[in-house]
Amino acid sequence: MRGIFEVGLLCFCSVSLVQAQELRTENVILITLDGLRWQEVYSGADSLLFWRDGAAVDGFWSDTPNERRRMLMPFFWQTVADQGILFGNRLEGNRVDVTNGRVFSYPGYNEILTGFADDSIDSNDKIPNKNVTVLEWVNRQPGFIGRVAAFTSWDVFPFIINEERSGVPVNSGFEAAYGQISDRETFLSRLQVEVATPWDGERFDVFTHYMAMEYLARKRPRLLYIAYGDTDEFAHSDDYGAYLKAVNQTDAFIRDLWKWLQEDETYTGKTSILITTDHGRGHADRWIGHGSDWVGSEHIWMAVLGPDTPATGEVTATGQLFQNQIAATISALLGLNYTNIRETGPPIHAAIR
């Protein structure tokens, strides 16, 4: 799945060293929304689910898909679509897919972070990942050592990233902030365990978000990963209304993060963000699940925004991208040529000028 690929006039190929040397990006923030379907991203609230069982939520319905998606994800469709590039609208023939055959979280996050699928990862169990992720790899490069971190809602991520071996700090689940922390971090660390959460091993995204923001301001990482999880949890609960609210709230979190980046001299004009998901979901009444036997859950989406990304907006040309290209794209945006022990997907050239 490597090599040169064209979508209309957009070439999906490797980034040369000359191009990398001209990049303005010095920092990258990777953001994932667990299990968010491409259908909601590109069409907004699903009419088959929105009116079902009283799931309707004020403010998310319009008769047209384009208006619904703007209502659901205003930052995504105002700022990202205006200034960045979006992939994966299958209604336009633009496809993004996972390459792992499992189509659930640990295999998906491994593919995102390493650039290849690993068939030996066959569960979400807390087993340290034998594979080196792009986070660990970047953390070994000159100028990046100690400047990589992750904040995640799901407590399996310290194992996916292999925090102990990699040296990449992963604040996950209900873990408290540590070190020379702010008063706000102290308060968030306490509050996250006092608020009743309906899921084992996963805190609400609001805590992940604000703890990541505090760390960003205090430690100034060059590569930061933020993994939100509310969307997947509410979907598995078959609560479409709460799922939509979670999508909308996460869009607001990303908006606030982007606004902060534009106002900070360390990051403004020098930071790119890549937004995606670990897997999709089934269609219609099977939307609550995902996996190899849930048709359509292998379909995903992604978006890139930053100083080195052309303002192409939504890509409507027919084409195919894969989840295994994300790791190399992150590295390429940082001016690095990512390698691993196994062949990885190539960078997405269309996302880099």
C-alpha positions as CSV (number, residue, x, y, z in Angstrom):
1,M,0.0,0.0,0.0
2,R,3.0,2.2,-0.4
3,G,3.9,4.2,-3.5
4,I,2.5,7.0,-5.5
5,F,-1.2,7.5,-5.7
6,E,-3.1,10.3,-7.4
7,V,-6.5,11.8,-6.5
8,G,-7.4,14.1,-9.3
9,L,-4.4,16.4,-9.4
10,L,-3.4,15.6,-5.9
11,C,-0.4,13.3,-5.6
12,F,-0.2,11.0,-2.5
13,C,3.6,10.2,-2.4
14,S,6.6,10.5,-0.2
15,V,7.9,13.9,0.9
16,S,11.5,14.7,-0.3
17,L,14.2,15.9,2.0
18,V,14.2,19.2,0.1
19,Q,10.5,19.8,0.8
20,A,11.0,18.8,4.4
21,Q,13.7,21.4,4.9
22,E,11.3,24.1,3.7
23,L,8.5,23.3,6.2
24,R,7.4,25.9,8.7
25,T,5.9,23.3,11.0
26,E,7.9,22.8,14.2
27,N,5.2,21.2,16.3
28,V,2.5,18.7,15.6
29,I,-0.6,17.8,17.6
30,L,-2.3,14.5,16.8
31,I,-6.0,14.3,17.8
32,T,-8.2,11.2,17.7
33,L,-12.0,10.9,18.3
34,D,-12.6,7.3,19.1
35,G,-15.0,5.6,16.8
36,L,-16.5,8.7,15.2
37,R,-18.1,7.7,11.9
38,W,-17.4,9.4,8.6
39,Q,-21.2,9.6,8.1
40,E,-21.6,12.2,10.9
41,V,-18.4,14.1,9.9
42,Y,-19.6,14.6,6.3
43,S,-23.4,14.6,6.7
44,G,-24.1,15.5,10.3
45,A,-26.8,13.8,12.2
46,D,-28.1,10.6,10.6
47,S,-31.8,10.8,9.9
48,L,-32.2,7.1,10.5
49,L,-31.0,7.5,14.1
50,F,-31.7,11.1,15.0
51,W,-35.5,10.7,15.4
52,R,-35.3,7.2,16.8
53,D,-36.2,6.6,20.5
54,G,-36.4,10.3,21.3
55,A,-32.7,10.7,20.5
56,A,-33.3,14.1,18.8
57,V,-31.1,16.9,20.2
58,D,-31.9,20.6,19.7
59,G,-29.5,22.4,17.4
60,F,-28.3,19.4,15.3
61,W,-31.0,19.1,12.7
62,S,-31.5,20.6,9.3
63,D,-33.0,19.2,6.1
64,T,-29.7,19.4,4.3
65,P,-26.6,17.3,5.1
66,N,-24.2,20.2,4.6
67,E,-26.0,22.3,7.1
68,R,-26.3,19.5,9.6
69,R,-22.6,18.9,9.5
70,R,-21.9,22.6,10.1
71,M,-24.3,22.5,13.1
72,L,-22.6,19.4,14.5
73,M,-19.0,20.4,14.0
74,P,-18.8,24.1,13.4
75,F,-15.0,24.4,13.9
76,F,-14.3,21.5,11.6
77,W,-16.5,23.0,8.8
78,Q,-15.6,26.6,9.3
79,T,-11.9,26.6,10.1
80,V,-10.5,23.2,9.1
81,A,-12.5,23.1,5.9
82,D,-11.5,26.7,5.1
83,Q,-7.8,26.5,6.0
84,G,-6.9,22.8,5.8
85,I,-7.7,19.6,4.0
86,L,-10.3,16.9,4.7
87,F,-10.3,13.3,3.4
88,G,-12.8,10.4,3.6
89,N,-16.1,11.6,2.2
90,R,-17.2,8.3,0.6
91,L,-20.2,10.0,-0.9
92,E,-17.7,11.8,-3.2
93,G,-15.7,8.7,-3.8
94,N,-12.9,9.8,-1.5
95,R,-12.0,6.9,0.8
96,V,-9.9,6.4,3.9
97,D,-9.7,2.9,5.3
98,V,-7.9,0.9,8.0
99,T,-5.6,-1.8,6.9
100,N,-5.8,-4.0,10.0
101,G,-8.3,-6.8,9.9
102,R,-9.5,-6.3,13.5
103,V,-11.2,-2.9,13.3
104,F,-11.2,-2.1,16.9
105,S,-9.2,0.2,19.2
106,Y,-5.8,-1.3,20.1
107,P,-5.1,-2.6,16.5
108,G,-6.3,0.8,15.1
109,Y,-4.2,2.9,17.4
110,N,-1.2,0.7,16.8
111,E,-1.7,1.3,13.0
112,I,-2.1,5.0,13.5
113,L,1.0,5.3,15.7
114,T,3.3,2.8,14.0
115,G,2.3,3.1,10.3
116,F,1.5,-0.6,9.9
117,A,-1.1,-3.2,10.9
118,D,0.0,-6.0,13.3
119,D,-2.2,-9.1,13.2
120,S,-0.8,-10.3,16.4
121,I,-2.6,-7.5,18.3
122,D,-6.0,-9.3,18.6
123,S,-7.5,-7.7,21.8
124,N,-7.8,-4.5,23.8
125,D,-5.9,-6.1,26.7
126,K,-3.3,-4.2,28.6
127,I,-0.3,-5.8,26.9
128,P,2.8,-3.6,26.3
129,N,3.1,-2.9,22.6
130,K,6.2,-4.6,21.2
131,N,6.1,-2.1,18.3
132,V,7.8,1.3,18.3
133,T,5.3,4.1,17.7
134,V,6.1,7.4,15.9
135,L,5.8,9.1,19.3
136,E,8.7,6.9,20.6
137,W,10.6,7.3,17.4
138,V,10.3,11.1,17.4
139,N,11.2,11.2,21.1
140,R,14.6,9.8,20.1
141,Q,15.4,12.4,17.5
142,P,17.7,15.4,18.2
143,G,15.6,18.4,19.3
144,F,12.6,16.3,20.3
145,I,14.0,14.3,23.3
146,G,11.7,14.9,26.2
147,R,9.4,17.0,24.0
148,V,6.8,14.3,23.2
149,A,3.7,13.5,25.4
150,A,0.2,11.9,25.2
151,F,-3.0,12.6,27.1
152,T,-5.8,10.0,26.7
153,S,-9.1,9.2,28.2
154,W,-8.7,5.4,27.8
155,D,-6.4,3.7,30.2
156,V,-5.0,1.2,27.7
157,F,-2.9,3.9,26.0
158,P,0.1,3.6,28.3
159,F,0.4,0.0,27.0
160,I,-0.3,0.9,23.3
161,I,2.5,3.6,23.5
162,N,4.5,1.4,25.8
163,E,5.2,4.3,28.2
164,E,7.8,2.4,30.2
165,R,10.0,1.5,27.3
166,S,9.4,4.6,25.1
167,G,10.0,7.2,27.8
168,V,6.9,9.1,26.4
169,P,4.8,10.3,29.3
170,V,1.2,9.2,28.9
171,N,-1.5,10.7,31.2
172,S,-4.3,8.3,30.9
173,G,-7.6,7.1,32.5
174,F,-7.8,8.6,35.9
175,E,-4.1,9.2,36.4
176,A,-3.2,12.4,38.3
177,A,-0.9,15.1,36.9
178,Y,2.5,15.0,38.5
179,G,5.7,17.1,38.7
180,Q,5.7,20.9,39.1
181,I,2.0,21.1,38.3
182,S,-0.3,24.1,38.3
183,D,-3.2,24.6,40.8
184,R,-5.6,23.8,38.0
185,E,-3.9,20.5,37.3
186,T,-4.1,19.6,41.0
187,F,-7.9,20.5,40.9
188,L,-8.5,18.5,37.7
189,S,-6.6,15.5,39.1
190,R,-8.9,15.5,42.1
191,L,-12.1,16.2,40.3
192,Q,-11.8,13.5,37.7
193,V,-12.0,10.8,40.3
194,E,-14.9,12.5,42.2
195,V,-17.1,12.8,39.2
196,A,-19.1,9.6,38.6
197,T,-18.1,8.1,35.2
198,P,-20.2,5.2,33.7
199,W,-17.2,3.4,32.2
200,D,-14.4,1.4,33.8
201,G,-11.0,2.6,32.8
202,E,-12.1,5.7,30.9
203,R,-12.5,9.3,32.2
204,F,-14.7,11.9,30.6
205,D,-12.9,13.8,27.8
206,V,-13.3,17.1,29.5
207,F,-10.5,16.1,32.0
208,T,-8.3,14.8,29.3
209,H,-8.7,18.0,27.3
210,Y,-7.9,20.5,30.1
211,M,-5.1,18.5,31.5
212,A,-3.5,18.4,28.1
213,M,-4.0,22.1,27.7
214,E,-2.3,22.7,31.1
215,Y,0.6,20.5,30.1
216,L,0.9,22.2,26.7
217,A,1.3,25.6,28.4
218,R,3.7,24.4,31.0
219,K,5.9,21.9,29.2
220,R,5.8,23.1,25.6
221,P,5.9,19.7,23.8
222,R,6.8,19.6,20.1
223,L,4.7,16.4,19.5
224,L,1.5,16.0,21.5
225,Y,-1.1,13.3,21.2
226,I,-4.7,13.9,22.6
227,A,-7.0,10.9,22.4
228,Y,-10.7,11.6,23.1
229,G,-13.0,8.7,23.9
230,D,-16.6,9.9,24.7
231,T,-17.9,9.3,21.2
232,D,-17.1,5.6,21.2
233,E,-18.4,5.0,24.7
234,F,-21.8,6.7,24.1
235,A,-22.1,4.9,20.8
236,H,-21.6,1.5,22.4
237,S,-24.3,2.5,24.9
238,D,-26.6,3.1,21.9
239,D,-27.2,6.7,23.0
240,Y,-27.2,8.6,19.7
241,G,-28.2,11.9,21.4
242,A,-25.2,11.8,23.8
243,Y,-22.9,10.7,20.9
244,L,-23.9,13.8,18.9
245,K,-23.3,16.0,22.0
246,A,-19.9,14.4,22.4
247,V,-19.0,15.1,18.8
248,N,-20.1,18.7,19.1
249,Q,-18.2,19.2,22.4
250,T,-15.0,17.6,21.1
251,D,-15.2,19.9,18.1
252,A,-15.4,22.8,20.6
253,F,-12.3,21.5,22.5
254,I,-10.3,21.4,19.2
255,R,-11.5,24.9,18.4
256,D,-10.3,26.2,21.8
257,L,-7.0,24.4,21.4
258,W,-6.5,25.9,17.9
259,K,-7.3,29.4,19.2
260,W,-4.8,29.0,22.0
261,L,-2.1,27.9,19.6
262,Q,-2.7,30.9,17.4
263,E,-2.2,33.2,20.4
264,D,0.9,31.7,21.8
265,E,4.3,32.8,20.3
266,T,5.8,29.3,20.7
267,Y,3.2,27.7,18.5
268,T,1.5,30.3,16.3
269,G,2.4,29.8,12.6
270,K,4.5,26.8,13.5
271,T,2.0,24.1,14.5
272,S,0.1,21.6,12.5
273,I,-2.8,19.4,13.8
274,L,-3.9,16.0,12.3
275,I,-7.4,14.8,13.3
276,T,-8.7,11.3,12.7
277,T,-10.3,8.2,14.3
278,D,-9.2,4.6,15.1
279,H,-12.2,3.0,13.4
280,G,-15.6,3.6,12.0
281,R,-18.9,2.0,13.0
282,G,-21.5,-0.2,11.4
283,H,-24.4,1.2,9.3
284,A,-27.9,2.0,10.4
285,D,-29.0,0.0,13.5
286,R,-25.6,-1.6,13.7
287,W,-24.0,1.8,14.3
288,I,-23.3,0.9,18.0
289,G,-20.5,-1.6,17.1
290,H,-17.4,-2.1,15.0
291,G,-15.2,-4.9,14.0
292,S,-14.4,-7.3,11.1
293,D,-18.0,-8.4,11.0
294,W,-19.6,-5.0,11.2
295,V,-19.8,-3.8,7.6
296,G,-18.5,-0.3,7.1
297,S,-16.6,0.0,10.3
298,E,-13.3,-0.2,8.4
299,H,-14.1,3.2,6.8
300,I,-12.5,6.3,8.5
301,W,-11.6,9.9,7.8
302,M,-8.9,12.4,8.5
303,A,-8.1,16.1,8.4
304,V,-4.9,18.2,8.5
305,L,-4.6,21.9,9.4
306,G,-1.4,24.0,9.7
307,P,1.1,26.3,8.0
308,D,2.3,23.6,5.6
309,T,-1.1,22.3,4.5
310,P,-2.8,23.7,1.5
311,A,-6.3,25.2,2.0
312,T,-7.8,22.5,-0.3
313,G,-10.8,22.0,2.0
314,E,-12.9,18.9,1.5
315,V,-11.3,16.6,-1.1
316,T,-14.1,15.5,-3.5
317,A,-11.9,13.7,-6.0
318,T,-12.0,10.0,-6.1
319,G,-9.1,8.5,-4.2
320,Q,-7.9,6.1,-1.6
321,L,-5.9,6.7,1.6
322,F,-5.1,4.4,4.5
323,Q,-4.7,4.6,8.3
324,N,-1.1,3.4,8.0
325,Q,-0.1,6.7,6.4
326,I,-0.7,8.8,9.5
327,A,2.6,8.1,11.3
328,A,4.7,9.0,8.3
329,T,2.7,12.2,7.7
330,I,3.2,13.3,11.3
331,S,7.0,12.8,10.9
332,A,7.1,14.5,7.5
333,L,5.3,17.6,8.9
334,L,8.2,17.7,11.4
335,G,10.8,17.5,8.7
336,L,11.7,13.9,9.6
337,N,11.8,10.7,7.5
338,Y,10.1,8.1,9.6
339,T,11.2,4.5,9.5
340,N,10.3,1.4,11.4
341,I,11.2,-2.3,11.4
342,R,8.3,-3.0,9.1
343,E,7.3,-1.1,5.9
344,T,5.0,1.8,6.8
345,G,2.4,3.7,4.7
346,P,3.9,6.8,3.0
347,P,3.2,10.4,4.0
348,I,0.2,12.0,2.6
349,H,1.8,14.5,0.2
350,A,-1.5,16.3,-0.5
351,A,-1.6,17.4,3.1
352,I,1.9,19.0,2.8
353,R,2.6,21.9,0.4
